[in-house]
Amino acid sequence: MPEEINFLQLACLLKVTQNTILERFGSSINASIFDASNIAGTLKQNGLIDFTAYYPGPNEIMVTDVGKALIAEAEAKSTEPFDKLDEAVLSQLSGGKRIPVELQNTLNLRPRDLALRLYKLNKQGYIIYNLKSGGVDLLLTESGFLKVNAMAPMQQPAPQAQMQQPAMQNQADRPASMPTMQAAGDPSKPMPEMRPGMKIGKGIIAGVVIIVIIAAAAIYYAHVYAHLI
C-alpha cells in the first residue's frame, strides 16, 4: 500500500470510472491538461491507476487492485466513530486552514493518514471539498461548524468586580471632635457637634435661678416673721 498518497490524489482517484479517458481527465478533476497529466502520472507511479499509451488516443484509465484496496480502506475508515483526531482536524479547519498541506504541517500527520481522515469527515457530512486548478480546497459544512462549537469548552463567566465598601471606622479610632450620630432628617449629614461649653453654661444658669428662688423665699419668710414679733 503506498504511503505517499495524499488527499488530492485520493480525491482524484475517486473520479476515475470505467469510461474515464486520459485526454479528458482534466475536465473530471477541474484542472488543466498539464495539471491533470501530472496527477495521473503520480497516481500511476504509486500503482493506483494504469492507462494505455496509444497515440493519438483515446487512452482509458483503469483503477488497479492497489487503488481499489485504498478506496475500500477509506470506506471502512469512514464508518468509524468520531474521535480526537477528527476533532483536531475540524478545529484546524475552523481556524482557517483550507488546504490539506496546511493541516498536515500543523498536525504533523502523515499525508496518507490525513487523506483517510478527510475522506471520513466528508462521508460523515462534516466537510466538503472542491477540486480546481490541480489542487483541493476544504470547507466546513453546517454540521461541521456546529460540531466544532459543541466541542469548544464552555467559557466560565468572568467574575464580577466586587464593589469595595468603605471600611467602617471603629468609634475608638475616631477623633474626639468627629460626630458619632447622624441627623434624623438626613442620614447623610452629621449631627451638629455638641460643645462642652454649652453644657456648662446651662448648668450655671440653672444653679443661679435656684439660688435666687431660695434667697427670695428666705427674705419673704424673714419679713413675715418680723411682723409677727
C-alpha positions in Angstrom: 0.0 0.0 0.0 1.6 3.3 -1.0 2.3 5.7 1.9 2.9 8.8 -0.1 -0.8 9.2 -1.2 -2.4 12.4 -0.1 -6.0 13.6 -0.1 -5.7 15.3 -3.5 -4.6 12.0 -5.1 -7.3 10.1 -3.3 -10.0 12.6 -4.4 -8.8 12.4 -8.0 -8.7 8.6 -7.8 -12.4 8.6 -6.9 -13.1 10.5 -10.1 -11.8 7.6 -12.2 -14.7 5.5 -13.6 -14.9 2.7 -16.2 -15.2 5.3 -19.0 -12.6 7.8 -17.9 -10.3 8.9 -20.8 -6.8 10.2 -20.0 -7.2 13.0 -22.5 -10.4 14.2 -20.7 -9.2 13.6 -17.2 -8.6 17.3 -16.7 -12.3 18.1 -17.0 -13.2 15.4 -14.5 -10.9 17.0 -11.8 -11.4 20.6 -12.9 -7.7 21.0 -13.8 -5.7 22.0 -16.8 -4.2 19.3 -19.2 -0.8 19.9 -17.7 -2.0 19.5 -14.0 -4.2 16.5 -14.9 -1.2 14.8 -16.6 1.0 15.4 -13.5 -1.7 14.0 -11.2 -2.3 11.0 -13.5 1.4 10.3 -13.6 1.7 10.4 -9.8 -1.3 8.0 -9.4 0.3 5.6 -11.9 3.7 5.8 -10.2 2.0 4.9 -6.9 0.3 2.0 -8.5 -3.2 3.3 -8.0 -4.2 3.6 -11.7 -3.0 2.3 -15.1 -3.7 3.6 -18.6 -2.7 2.8 -22.1 -0.3 4.9 -24.2 -1.8 4.8 -27.7 -1.2 7.8 -30.0 -3.3 9.8 -30.7 -5.6 8.1 -28.3 -8.0 7.8 -26.7 -6.4 6.2 -23.7 -8.5 4.7 -21.0 -7.7 5.0 -17.3 -8.2 2.0 -15.0 -8.1 1.7 -11.2 -5.7 -1.0 -10.2 -6.2 -3.5 -7.4 -4.0 -1.3 -5.1 -6.2 1.7 -5.9 -9.3 -0.4 -5.2 -7.8 -1.5 -1.9 -7.2 2.1 -0.9 -10.7 3.1 -1.7 -12.0 0.1 0.3 -9.8 1.2 3.3 -11.1 4.7 3.1 -14.7 3.5 3.1 -14.0 1.3 6.1 -12.4 4.3 7.9 -15.4 6.4 7.2 -17.7 4.2 9.3 -15.5 4.6 12.5 -16.8 6.8 15.3 -15.7 10.4 15.6 -12.5 10.7 17.7 -9.9 13.2 18.9 -8.0 13.3 15.6 -11.2 14.1 13.7 -11.8 16.8 16.3 -8.4 18.3 15.8 -8.8 18.3 12.0 -12.2 20.2 12.3 -10.7 22.6 14.8 -7.9 23.5 12.4 -10.4 23.9 9.5 -12.5 26.2 11.7 -9.3 28.2 12.4 -8.7 29.0 8.7 -6.8 26.1 7.3 -8.2 25.3 3.9 -5.8 23.0 2.1 -4.5 19.6 3.2 -0.9 20.6 3.3 -1.6 23.2 5.9 -3.4 20.7 8.1 -0.5 18.2 7.5 2.1 20.7 8.7 0.1 21.9 11.7 -0.9 18.4 12.9 2.4 16.8 11.9 0.4 13.9 10.4 1.3 11.5 7.5 -0.3 12.6 4.2 -2.0 9.2 3.8 -3.5 9.2 7.3 -4.7 12.7 6.8 -6.2 11.7 3.5 -8.2 8.9 5.1 -9.4 11.3 7.9 -10.6 13.9 5.4 -12.4 11.3 3.4 -14.1 10.1 6.7 -15.1 13.6 7.6 -16.5 14.2 4.1 -18.5 11.0 4.2 -19.9 11.8 7.6 -21.0 15.2 6.4 -18.7 17.5 8.3 -16.7 18.8 5.4 -16.8 19.2 1.6 -14.0 19.7 -0.9 -13.6 21.2 -4.3 -11.1 20.2 -6.9 -9.8 23.0 -9.0 -6.6 24.0 -10.8 -4.7 20.9 -9.7 -5.5 21.4 -6.0 -8.2 20.9 -3.5 -10.0 23.3 -1.1 -11.6 22.1 2.1 -14.7 23.7 3.7 -16.8 23.0 6.8 -20.4 22.2 6.4 -23.1 23.4 8.7 -22.8 20.1 10.6 -19.1 20.5 10.9 -19.4 24.1 12.1 -21.9 23.0 14.8 -19.7 20.1 15.7 -16.7 22.5 16.3 -18.8 24.8 18.5 -20.1 21.8 20.5 -16.5 20.6 21.1 -15.4 24.1 22.3 -15.1 24.2 26.2 -17.8 26.1 28.0 -16.3 29.5 29.0 -16.9 30.4 32.6 -18.3 33.9 33.0 -15.8 36.4 34.2 -16.2 37.1 38.0 -17.9 40.4 38.6 -15.8 43.1 40.2 -17.0 43.4 43.8 -17.9 46.9 44.9 -15.5 47.9 47.6 -17.3 49.3 50.5 -15.6 51.9 52.7 -14.3 50.4 55.9 -16.3 51.2 58.9 -14.1 53.1 61.3 -14.0 51.9 64.9 -15.5 54.5 67.2 -12.4 54.3 69.3 -10.4 55.3 66.3 -12.5 58.4 65.6 -11.2 61.7 66.6 -13.0 63.2 69.6 -14.2 66.1 67.5 -16.0 63.8 64.9 -19.7 63.2 65.5 -20.9 59.7 66.2 -24.5 60.2 65.3 -26.3 61.3 62.1 -29.1 63.7 61.8 -32.5 62.0 61.8 -33.8 64.1 58.9 -30.9 63.4 56.5 -28.8 60.3 57.2 -26.0 61.7 55.0 -25.5 64.7 57.2 -23.8 64.5 60.6 -25.4 65.8 63.8 -24.2 69.2 65.0 -21.3 69.0 67.3 -22.1 69.3 71.0 -19.7 71.7 72.6 -18.7 71.2 76.2 -19.1 75.0 76.9 -22.8 74.9 76.1 -23.5 72.2 78.8 -21.5 74.1 81.5 -23.3 77.4 80.8 -26.8 75.9 81.1 -25.8 74.3 84.5 -24.6 77.6 85.9 -27.8 79.4 84.8 -30.0 76.7 86.5 -28.0 77.0 89.7 -28.3 80.8 89.8 -32.1 80.5 89.3 -32.4 78.1 92.2 -30.2 80.3 94.5 -32.3 83.3 93.6 -35.5 81.5 94.4 -34.2 80.2 97.8 -32.9 83.7 98.7 -36.3 85.3 97.8 -38.1 82.7 99.9 -35.8 83.3 102.8 -36.3 87.1 102.7 -40.1 86.6 102.4 -40.3 84.4 105.5 -37.9 86.6 107.5 -40.2 89.6 106.7 -43.3 87.7 107.8 -41.6 86.6 111.0 -40.6 90.2 111.9 -44.2 91.4 111.7 -45.4 88.6 113.9 -43.0 89.6 116.7 
